[in-house]
């Protein structure tokens, strides 16, 4: 899970259900095309350790296996453990979230397809269990986003389809 890029400003794509952690200042952890998924990034400014998880669904309902980190109830704690292995402390983590859009607009099924909102609620609940505050949020709406975390500084940016990039 620790990513070691070979080039300056190396983009490390965090795919569906994946977790990536890095202490390489040239790394940019990136979730591309977040729709209803939640990208969660965490940065310890003292240990200079960064991580990102790409949450696809709110709960694993007891499922495990190689893809279990796609669920908020598994992915978030696993990310925290990976960061801890590299020297991060949860009390120092700066956590930011992006995604959670309402991408499906099926008539009469709005409540059924609110996966983005359910993902966001689930991620918040897991973070609350670990007593971790959220420093920045860009969730909701109905447009996809790309989320980036710059390991050198902990700076997080969100680029929403049709809008300019912004820093969280």
Secondary structure, DSSP 8 states (H G I E B T S, - for coil): -B---SSTTEEEE--TT-EEEE--TTEEEEEEEESSSEEEEEEETTTTEEEEEEE-BS--TT--STTGGGBHHHHHHHHHHHHHHTT--GGGEEEEEEE-------TT-TTTT-HHHHHHHHHHHHHHHTT--EEEEEE-SSS-EEEEEETTTTEEEEEETTS--EE-
